[in-house]
């Protein structure tokens, strides 16, 4: 099992966090062991999106073009909006 977390920190609350498209969320929920979870810090500047996948589903999901394209969309959005992010896998 692999738990994957996307941790975003935005510069201020007037900047929207990156949010994956409904298509990407639906794919994650289809492959994940449980639905995607999202939490926001008390100061509303840090958002964590997490989900857990089996090793097999982790590999399969990572090879889907929609997911590959979403990674670039996330990178572009975060760079444009000065959002720093980390991906933590355990």
Biopython code that builds the backbone (N, CA, C, O; Angstrom):
import numpy as np
from Bio.PDB.StructureBuilder import StructureBuilder

atoms = [
    (1, "UNK", "N", (0.837, -1.180, 0.000)),
    (1, "UNK", "CA", (0.000, 0.000, 0.000)),
    (1, "UNK", "C", (0.884, 1.246, 0.000)),
    (1, "UNK", "O", (1.925, 1.298, 0.654)),
    (2, "UNK", "N", (0.436, 2.232, -0.748)),
    (2, "UNK", "CA", (1.140, 3.503, -0.843)),
    (2, "UNK", "C", (0.146, 4.615, -0.530)),
    (2, "UNK", "O", (-0.903, 4.722, -1.164)),
    (3, "UNK", "N", (0.486, 5.432, 0.445)),
    (3, "UNK", "CA", (-0.314, 6.616, 0.736)),
    (3, "UNK", "C", (0.395, 7.798, 0.092)),
    (3, "UNK", "O", (1.580, 8.034, 0.324)),
    (4, "UNK", "N", (-0.343, 8.523, -0.710)),
    (4, "UNK", "CA", (0.213, 9.652, -1.454)),
    (4, "UNK", "C", (-0.463, 10.922, -0.968)),
    (4, "UNK", "O", (-1.690, 11.000, -0.900)),
    (5, "UNK", "N", (0.357, 11.927, -0.628)),
    (5, "UNK", "CA", (-0.160, 13.212, -0.161)),
    (5, "UNK", "C", (0.394, 14.328, -1.024)),
    (5, "UNK", "O", (1.595, 14.394, -1.287)),
    (6, "UNK", "N", (-0.490, 15.197, -1.458)),
    (6, "UNK", "CA", (-0.110, 16.438, -2.132)),
    (6, "UNK", "C", (-0.333, 17.548, -1.111)),
    (6, "UNK", "O", (-1.463, 17.804, -0.695)),
    (7, "UNK", "N", (0.750, 18.202, -0.713)),
    (7, "UNK", "CA", (0.676, 19.260, 0.289)),
    (7, "UNK", "C", (0.997, 20.581, -0.409)),
    (7, "UNK", "O", (2.102, 20.782, -0.913)),
    (8, "UNK", "N", (0.011, 21.470, -0.426)),
    (8, "UNK", "CA", (0.162, 22.765, -1.088)),
    (8, "UNK", "C", (0.179, 23.891, -0.059)),
    (8, "UNK", "O", (-0.558, 23.860, 0.927)),
    (9, "UNK", "N", (1.021, 24.875, -0.302)),
    (9, "UNK", "CA", (1.010, 26.080, 0.526)),
    (9, "UNK", "C", (0.877, 27.280, -0.394)),
    (9, "UNK", "O", (1.727, 27.527, -1.249)),
    (10, "UNK", "N", (-0.196, 28.014, -0.205)),
    (10, "UNK", "CA", (-0.443, 29.189, -1.042)),
    (10, "UNK", "C", (0.052, 30.444, -0.343)),
    (10, "UNK", "O", (0.177, 30.462, 0.882)),
    (11, "UNK", "N", (0.333, 31.490, -1.104)),
    (11, "UNK", "CA", (0.900, 32.707, -0.509)),
    (11, "UNK", "C", (-0.104, 33.491, 0.343)),
    (11, "UNK", "O", (0.279, 34.166, 1.299)),
    (12, "UNK", "N", (-1.370, 33.399, -0.006)),
    (12, "UNK", "CA", (-2.417, 34.082, 0.762)),
    (12, "UNK", "C", (-3.762, 33.468, 0.381)),
    (12, "UNK", "O", (-3.844, 32.669, -0.552)),
    (13, "UNK", "N", (-4.791, 33.836, 1.090)),
    (13, "UNK", "CA", (-6.103, 33.213, 0.876)),
    (13, "UNK", "C", (-6.836, 33.721, -0.363)),
    (13, "UNK", "O", (-7.885, 33.182, -0.716)),
    (14, "UNK", "N", (-6.313, 34.734, -1.021)),
    (14, "UNK", "CA", (-6.949, 35.191, -2.264)),
    (14, "UNK", "C", (-6.546, 34.316, -3.460)),
    (14, "UNK", "O", (-7.118, 34.442, -4.543)),
    (15, "UNK", "N", (-5.574, 33.440, -3.263)),
    (15, "UNK", "CA", (-5.133, 32.512, -4.313)),
    (15, "UNK", "C", (-5.813, 31.169, -4.066)),
    (15, "UNK", "O", (-5.718, 30.613, -2.972)),
    (16, "UNK", "N", (-6.493, 30.653, -5.076)),
    (16, "UNK", "CA", (-7.130, 29.344, -4.949)),
    (16, "UNK", "C", (-6.090, 28.237, -5.003)),
    (16, "UNK", "O", (-5.123, 28.317, -5.761)),
    (17, "UNK", "N", (-6.295, 27.200, -4.194)),
    (17, "UNK", "CA", (-5.454, 26.017, -4.276)),
    (17, "UNK", "C", (-5.672, 25.328, -5.621)),
    (17, "UNK", "O", (-6.715, 25.492, -6.253)),
    (18, "UNK", "N", (-4.676, 24.557, -6.047)),
    (18, "UNK", "CA", (-4.871, 23.699, -7.214)),
    (18, "UNK", "C", (-5.840, 22.598, -6.809)),
    (18, "UNK", "O", (-5.692, 21.991, -5.748)),
    (19, "UNK", "N", (-6.824, 22.344, -7.651)),
    (19, "UNK", "CA", (-7.769, 21.250, -7.439)),
    (19, "UNK", "C", (-7.812, 20.420, -8.708)),
    (19, "UNK", "O", (-8.049, 20.952, -9.792)),
    (20, "UNK", "N", (-7.584, 19.113, -8.581)),
    (20, "UNK", "CA", (-7.653, 18.264, -9.769)),
    (20, "UNK", "C", (-9.055, 18.310, -10.391)),
    (20, "UNK", "O", (-10.043, 18.583, -9.710)),
    (21, "UNK", "N", (-9.115, 18.041, -11.679)),
    (21, "UNK", "CA", (-10.411, 18.017, -12.372)),
    (21, "UNK", "C", (-11.269, 16.876, -11.828)),
    (21, "UNK", "O", (-10.754, 15.944, -11.210)),
    (22, "UNK", "N", (-12.565, 16.955, -12.060)),
    (22, "UNK", "CA", (-13.475, 15.885, -11.641)),
    (22, "UNK", "C", (-13.065, 14.554, -12.268)),
    (22, "UNK", "O", (-13.182, 13.504, -11.636)),
    (23, "UNK", "N", (-12.587, 14.599, -13.507)),
    (23, "UNK", "CA", (-12.159, 13.378, -14.190)),
    (23, "UNK", "C", (-10.995, 12.720, -13.443)),
    (23, "UNK", "O", (-10.975, 11.501, -13.273)),
    (24, "UNK", "N", (-10.043, 13.513, -13.006)),
    (24, "UNK", "CA", (-8.896, 12.988, -12.263)),
    (24, "UNK", "C", (-9.349, 12.473, -10.894)),
    (24, "UNK", "O", (-8.937, 11.392, -10.472)),
    (25, "UNK", "N", (-10.180, 13.229, -10.211)),
    (25, "UNK", "CA", (-10.683, 12.788, -8.909)),
    (25, "UNK", "C", (-11.431, 11.475, -9.038)),
    (25, "UNK", "O", (-11.264, 10.583, -8.207)),
    (26, "UNK", "N", (-12.249, 11.344, -10.062)),
    (26, "UNK", "CA", (-12.988, 10.102, -10.267)),
    (26, "UNK", "C", (-12.049, 8.926, -10.534)),
    (26, "UNK", "O", (-12.285, 7.821, -10.044)),
    (27, "UNK", "N", (-10.986, 9.155, -11.305)),
    (27, "UNK", "CA", (-9.999, 8.098, -11.544)),
    (27, "UNK", "C", (-9.296, 7.698, -10.251)),
    (27, "UNK", "O", (-9.127, 6.511, -9.973)),
    (28, "UNK", "N", (-8.891, 8.681, -9.468)),
    (28, "UNK", "CA", (-8.241, 8.376, -8.194)),
    (28, "UNK", "C", (-9.181, 7.566, -7.310)),
    (28, "UNK", "O", (-8.781, 6.553, -6.736)),
    (29, "UNK", "N", (-10.418, 8.008, -7.201)),
    (29, "UNK", "CA", (-11.381, 7.296, -6.365)),
    (29, "UNK", "C", (-11.646, 5.883, -6.883)),
    (29, "UNK", "O", (-11.911, 4.973, -6.097)),
    (30, "UNK", "N", (-11.577, 5.700, -8.188)),
    (30, "UNK", "CA", (-11.776, 4.373, -8.779)),
    (30, "UNK", "C", (-10.628, 3.425, -8.410)),
    (30, "UNK", "O", (-10.859, 2.247, -8.140)),
    (31, "UNK", "N", (-9.411, 3.930, -8.397)),
    (31, "UNK", "CA", (-8.233, 3.105, -8.136)),
    (31, "UNK", "C", (-7.848, 3.027, -6.661)),
    (31, "UNK", "O", (-7.201, 2.065, -6.246)),
    (32, "UNK", "N", (-8.232, 4.017, -5.868)),
    (32, "UNK", "CA", (-7.805, 4.107, -4.467)),
    (32, "UNK", "C", (-8.582, 3.143, -3.581)),
    (32, "UNK", "O", (-9.673, 2.682, -3.919)),
    (33, "UNK", "N", (-7.982, 2.864, -2.450)),
    (33, "UNK", "CA", (-8.604, 1.986, -1.456)),
    (33, "UNK", "C", (-9.745, 2.701, -0.737)),
    (33, "UNK", "O", (-10.666, 2.060, -0.231)),
    (34, "UNK", "N", (-9.678, 4.025, -0.694)),
    (34, "UNK", "CA", (-10.749, 4.841, -0.118)),
    (34, "UNK", "C", (-10.773, 6.159, -0.880)),
    (34, "UNK", "O", (-9.816, 6.499, -1.575)),
    (35, "UNK", "N", (-11.860, 6.892, -0.750)),
    (35, "UNK", "CA", (-11.988, 8.147, -1.488)),
    (35, "UNK", "C", (-10.897, 9.131, -1.102)),
    (35, "UNK", "O", (-10.377, 9.113, 0.013)),
    (36, "UNK", "N", (-10.568, 9.985, -2.050)),
    (36, "UNK", "CA", (-9.605, 11.044, -1.853)),
    (36, "UNK", "C", (-10.050, 11.904, -0.671)),
    (36, "UNK", "O", (-11.227, 12.249, -0.560)),
    (37, "UNK", "N", (-9.117, 12.248, 0.204)),
    (37, "UNK", "CA", (-9.401, 13.065, 1.381)),
    (37, "UNK", "C", (-8.692, 14.406, 1.238)),
    (37, "UNK", "O", (-7.581, 14.474, 0.711)),
    (38, "UNK", "N", (-9.328, 15.456, 1.701)),
    (38, "UNK", "CA", (-8.743, 16.795, 1.606)),
    (38, "UNK", "C", (-8.920, 17.515, 2.938)),
    (38, "UNK", "O", (-10.008, 17.517, 3.513)),
    (39, "UNK", "N", (-7.832, 18.130, 3.426)),
    (39, "UNK", "CA", (-7.902, 18.927, 4.649)),
    (39, "UNK", "C", (-7.197, 20.258, 4.418)),
    (39, "UNK", "O", (-6.285, 20.357, 3.598)),
    (40, "UNK", "N", (-7.631, 21.274, 5.148)),
    (40, "UNK", "CA", (-7.033, 22.603, 5.070)),
    (40, "UNK", "C", (-6.632, 23.016, 6.484)),
    (40, "UNK", "O", (-7.357, 22.775, 7.449)),
    (41, "UNK", "N", (-5.464, 23.641, 6.582)),
    (41, "UNK", "CA", (-4.955, 24.083, 7.885)),
    (41, "UNK", "C", (-5.834, 25.172, 8.488)),
    (41, "UNK", "O", (-6.645, 25.786, 7.795)),
    (42, "UNK", "N", (-5.665, 25.398, 9.773)),
    (42, "UNK", "CA", (-6.458, 26.409, 10.475)),
    (42, "UNK", "C", (-6.270, 27.813, 9.910)),
    (42, "UNK", "O", (-7.193, 28.626, 9.938)),
    (43, "UNK", "N", (-5.062, 28.098, 9.392)),
    (43, "UNK", "CA", (-4.830, 29.430, 8.812)),
    (43, "UNK", "C", (-5.238, 29.510, 7.340)),
    (43, "UNK", "O", (-5.074, 30.551, 6.704)),
    (44, "UNK", "N", (-5.766, 28.418, 6.804)),
    (44, "UNK", "CA", (-6.257, 28.320, 5.420)),
    (44, "UNK", "C", (-5.177, 28.517, 4.362)),
    (44, "UNK", "O", (-5.484, 28.890, 3.230)),
    (45, "UNK", "N", (-3.926, 28.273, 4.713)),
    (45, "UNK", "CA", (-2.842, 28.449, 3.742)),
    (45, "UNK", "C", (-2.243, 27.123, 3.256)),
    (45, "UNK", "O", (-1.514, 27.100, 2.265)),
    (46, "UNK", "N", (-2.545, 26.035, 3.942)),
    (46, "UNK", "CA", (-1.990, 24.732, 3.567)),
    (46, "UNK", "C", (-3.133, 23.742, 3.351)),
    (46, "UNK", "O", (-4.008, 23.573, 4.200)),
    (47, "UNK", "N", (-3.096, 23.105, 2.203)),
    (47, "UNK", "CA", (-4.106, 22.095, 1.874)),
    (47, "UNK", "C", (-3.393, 20.779, 1.603)),
    (47, "UNK", "O", (-2.393, 20.739, 0.886)),
    (48, "UNK", "N", (-3.913, 19.706, 2.180)),
    (48, "UNK", "CA", (-3.361, 18.372, 1.966)),
    (48, "UNK", "C", (-4.428, 17.488, 1.346)),
    (48, "UNK", "O", (-5.528, 17.347, 1.880)),
    (49, "UNK", "N", (-4.085, 16.899, 0.216)),
    (49, "UNK", "CA", (-4.953, 15.930, -0.464)),
    (49, "UNK", "C", (-4.256, 14.589, -0.338)),
    (49, "UNK", "O", (-3.076, 14.475, -0.670)),
    (50, "UNK", "N", (-4.962, 13.571, 0.134)),
    (50, "UNK", "CA", (-4.325, 12.271, 0.312)),
    (50, "UNK", "C", (-5.240, 11.139, -0.122)),
    (50, "UNK", "O", (-6.466, 11.254, -0.117)),
    (51, "UNK", "N", (-4.589, 10.030, -0.501)),
    (51, "UNK", "CA", (-5.293, 8.808, -0.845)),
    (51, "UNK", "C", (-4.320, 7.649, -0.753)),
    (51, "UNK", "O", (-3.103, 7.834, -0.798)),
    (52, "UNK", "N", (-4.873, 6.447, -0.624)),
    (52, "UNK", "CA", (-4.058, 5.242, -0.492)),
    (52, "UNK", "C", (-4.377, 4.294, -1.630)),
    (52, "UNK", "O", (-5.539, 4.058, -1.960)),
    (53, "UNK", "N", (-3.313, 3.750, -2.226)),
    (53, "UNK", "CA", (-3.444, 2.827, -3.359)),
    (53, "UNK", "C", (-2.679, 1.539, -3.082)),
    (53, "UNK", "O", (-1.694, 1.536, -2.344)),
    (54, "UNK", "N", (-3.139, 0.455, -3.676)),
    (54, "UNK", "CA", (-2.320, -0.753, -3.683)),
    (54, "UNK", "C", (-1.141, -0.491, -4.611)),
    (54, "UNK", "O", (-1.215, 0.403, -5.454)),
    (55, "UNK", "N", (-0.070, -1.238, -4.478)),
    (55, "UNK", "CA", (1.102, -1.054, -5.343)),
    (55, "UNK", "C", (0.728, -1.210, -6.809)),
    (55, "UNK", "O", (1.192, -0.448, -7.657)),
    (56, "UNK", "N", (-0.102, -2.187, -7.107)),
    (56, "UNK", "CA", (-0.526, -2.434, -8.492)),
    (56, "UNK", "C", (-1.335, -1.260, -9.040)),
    (56, "UNK", "O", (-1.090, -0.809, -10.159)),
    (57, "UNK", "N", (-2.288, -0.768, -8.267)),
    (57, "UNK", "CA", (-3.110, 0.359, -8.719)),
    (57, "UNK", "C", (-2.298, 1.651, -8.806)),
    (57, "UNK", "O", (-2.584, 2.506, -9.645)),
    (58, "UNK", "N", (-1.294, 1.800, -7.952)),
    (58, "UNK", "CA", (-0.408, 2.960, -8.013)),
    (58, "UNK", "C", (0.274, 3.015, -9.378)),
    (58, "UNK", "O", (0.313, 4.064, -10.021)),
    (59, "UNK", "N", (0.805, 1.890, -9.806)),
    (59, "UNK", "CA", (1.483, 1.807, -11.105)),
    (59, "UNK", "C", (0.493, 2.037, -12.241)),
    (59, "UNK", "O", (0.780, 2.791, -13.170)),
    (60, "UNK", "N", (-0.662, 1.397, -12.173)),
    (60, "UNK", "CA", (-1.667, 1.526, -13.237)),
    (60, "UNK", "C", (-2.161, 2.962, -13.363)),
    (60, "UNK", "O", (-2.250, 3.489, -14.472)),
    (61, "UNK", "N", (-2.481, 3.594, -12.249)),
    (61, "UNK", "CA", (-2.998, 4.965, -12.271)),
    (61, "UNK", "C", (-1.960, 5.929, -12.834)),
    (61, "UNK", "O", (-2.304, 6.855, -13.568)),
    (62, "UNK", "N", (-0.706, 5.717, -12.496)),
    (62, "UNK", "CA", (0.365, 6.590, -12.962)),
    (62, "UNK", "C", (0.622, 6.525, -14.447)),
    (62, "UNK", "O", (1.303, 7.391, -14.996)),
    (63, "UNK", "N", (0.085, 5.504, -15.114)),
    (63, "UNK", "CA", (0.286, 5.334, -16.552)),
    (63, "UNK", "C", (-0.879, 5.833, -17.396)),
    (63, "UNK", "O", (-0.846, 5.704, -18.620)),
    (64, "UNK", "N", (-1.893, 6.392, -16.779)),
    (64, "UNK", "CA", (-3.066, 6.890, -17.504)),
    (64, "UNK", "C", (-2.780, 8.311, -17.984)),
    (64, "UNK", "O", (-2.372, 9.167, -17.199)),
    (65, "UNK", "N", (-2.997, 8.559, -19.279)),
    (65, "UNK", "CA", (-2.685, 9.863, -19.879)),
    (65, "UNK", "C", (-3.346, 11.025, -19.139)),
    (65, "UNK", "O", (-2.726, 12.073, -18.961)),
    (66, "UNK", "N", (-4.576, 10.857, -18.715)),
    (66, "UNK", "CA", (-5.293, 11.923, -18.007)),
    (66, "UNK", "C", (-4.535, 12.316, -16.735)),
    (66, "UNK", "O", (-4.441, 13.499, -16.409)),
    (67, "UNK", "N", (-4.005, 11.340, -16.029)),
    (67, "UNK", "CA", (-3.266, 11.595, -14.794)),
    (67, "UNK", "C", (-1.911, 12.228, -15.107)),
    (67, "UNK", "O", (-1.472, 13.144, -14.411)),
    (68, "UNK", "N", (-1.261, 11.744, -16.142)),
    (68, "UNK", "CA", (0.025, 12.309, -16.555)),
    (68, "UNK", "C", (-0.147, 13.781, -16.927)),
    (68, "UNK", "O", (0.662, 14.619, -16.530)),
    (69, "UNK", "N", (-1.183, 14.097, -17.679)),
    (69, "UNK", "CA", (-1.452, 15.485, -18.075)),
    (69, "UNK", "C", (-1.807, 16.353, -16.867)),
    (69, "UNK", "O", (-1.453, 17.531, -16.818)),
    (70, "UNK", "N", (-2.500, 15.772, -15.901)),
    (70, "UNK", "CA", (-2.886, 16.519, -14.701)),
    (70, "UNK", "C", (-1.660, 16.929, -13.894)),
    (70, "UNK", "O", (-1.665, 17.983, -13.259)),
    (71, "UNK", "N", (-0.616, 16.114, -13.909)),
    (71, "UNK", "CA", (0.615, 16.477, -13.197)),
    (71, "UNK", "C", (1.207, 17.759, -13.780)),
    (71, "UNK", "O", (1.663, 18.632, -13.041)),
    (72, "UNK", "N", (1.198, 17.864, -15.094)),
    (72, "UNK", "CA", (1.712, 19.085, -15.732)),
    (72, "UNK", "C", (0.786, 20.263, -15.457)),
    (72, "UNK", "O", (1.254, 21.376, -15.223)),
    (73, "UNK", "N", (-0.520, 20.029, -15.484)),
    (73, "UNK", "CA", (-1.482, 21.094, -15.157)),
    (73, "UNK", "C", (-1.237, 21.628, -13.746)),
    (73, "UNK", "O", (-1.257, 22.837, -13.516)),
    (74, "UNK", "N", (-1.005, 20.705, -12.800)),
    (74, "UNK", "CA", (-0.742, 21.097, -11.416)),
    (74, "UNK", "C", (0.539, 21.928, -11.330)),
    (74, "UNK", "O", (0.566, 22.972, -10.680)),
    (75, "UNK", "N", (1.572, 21.467, -11.975)),
    (75, "UNK", "CA", (2.848, 22.185, -11.962)),
    (75, "UNK", "C", (2.687, 23.590, -12.533)),
    (75, "UNK", "O", (3.163, 24.559, -11.941)),
    (76, "UNK", "N", (2.024, 23.704, -13.672)),
    (76, "UNK", "CA", (1.802, 25.009, -14.305)),
    (76, "UNK", "C", (0.976, 25.932, -13.411)),
    (76, "UNK", "O", (1.319, 27.099, -13.224)),
    (77, "UNK", "N", (-0.113, 25.398, -12.861)),
    (77, "UNK", "CA", (-0.992, 26.210, -12.013)),
    (77, "UNK", "C", (-0.247, 26.703, -10.776)),
    (77, "UNK", "O", (-0.318, 27.880, -10.424)),
    (78, "UNK", "N", (0.459, 25.800, -10.131)),
    (78, "UNK", "CA", (1.173, 26.177, -8.903)),
    (78, "UNK", "C", (2.279, 27.181, -9.188)),
    (78, "UNK", "O", (2.467, 28.122, -8.417)),
    (79, "UNK", "N", (3.007, 27.001, -10.269)),
    (79, "UNK", "CA", (4.054, 27.962, -10.619)),
    (79, "UNK", "C", (3.471, 29.335, -10.922)),
    (79, "UNK", "O", (4.005, 30.351, -10.476)),
    (80, "UNK", "N", (2.391, 29.370, -11.669)),
    (80, "UNK", "CA", (1.750, 30.632, -12.030)),
    (80, "UNK", "C", (1.210, 31.367, -10.807)),
    (80, "UNK", "O", (1.238, 32.596, -10.751)),
    (81, "UNK", "N", (0.717, 30.606, -9.828)),
    (81, "UNK", "CA", (0.056, 31.204, -8.666)),
    (81, "UNK", "C", (0.914, 31.224, -7.399)),
    (81, "UNK", "O", (0.418, 31.472, -6.300)),
    (82, "UNK", "N", (2.218, 30.956, -7.577)),
    (82, "UNK", "CA", (3.182, 30.999, -6.468)),
    (82, "UNK", "C", (2.806, 30.069, -5.308)),
    (82, "UNK", "O", (2.984, 30.404, -4.137)),
    (83, "UNK", "N", (2.284, 28.901, -5.666)),
    (83, "UNK", "CA", (1.948, 27.880, -4.676)),
    (83, "UNK", "C", (3.096, 26.881, -4.620)),
    (83, "UNK", "O", (3.481, 26.306, -5.638)),
    (84, "UNK", "N", (3.631, 26.682, -3.438)),
    (84, "UNK", "CA", (4.644, 25.640, -3.291)),
    (84, "UNK", "C", (3.925, 24.336, -2.954)),
    (84, "UNK", "O", (2.889, 24.337, -2.287)),
    (85, "UNK", "N", (4.487, 23.232, -3.422)),
    (85, "UNK", "CA", (3.857, 21.947, -3.101)),
    (85, "UNK", "C", (4.915, 20.864, -2.972)),
    (85, "UNK", "O", (5.997, 20.928, -3.557)),
    (86, "UNK", "N", (4.551, 19.873, -2.185)),
    (86, "UNK", "CA", (5.362, 18.675, -2.002)),
    (86, "UNK", "C", (4.469, 17.464, -2.174)),
    (86, "UNK", "O", (3.282, 17.493, -1.850)),
    (87, "UNK", "N", (5.055, 16.412, -2.683)),
    (87, "UNK", "CA", (4.359, 15.134, -2.768)),
    (87, "UNK", "C", (5.101, 14.179, -1.842)),
    (87, "UNK", "O", (6.305, 13.964, -1.978)),
    (88, "UNK", "N", (4.360, 13.614, -0.903)),
    (88, "UNK", "CA", (4.934, 12.699, 0.068)),
    (88, "UNK", "C", (4.275, 11.340, -0.146)),
    (88, "UNK", "O", (3.050, 11.228, -0.197)),
    (89, "UNK", "N", (5.107, 10.316, -0.269)),
    (89, "UNK", "CA", (4.598, 8.956, -0.431)),
    (89, "UNK", "C", (5.171, 8.086, 0.672)),
    (89, "UNK", "O", (6.362, 8.136, 0.977)),
    (90, "UNK", "N", (4.310, 7.304, 1.249)),
    (90, "UNK", "CA", (4.765, 6.382, 2.302)),
    (90, "UNK", "C", (4.049, 5.052, 2.199)),
    (90, "UNK", "O", (4.301, 4.152, 3.000)),
]
sb = StructureBuilder()
sb.init_structure("model")
sb.init_model(0)
sb.init_chain("A")
sb.init_seg("    ")
for serial, (resi, resn, name, xyz) in enumerate(atoms, 1):
    if name == "N":
        sb.init_residue(resn, " ", resi, " ")
    sb.init_atom(name, np.array(xyz, "f"), 0.0, 1.0, " ", f" {name:<3s}", serial, name[0])
structure = sb.get_structure()
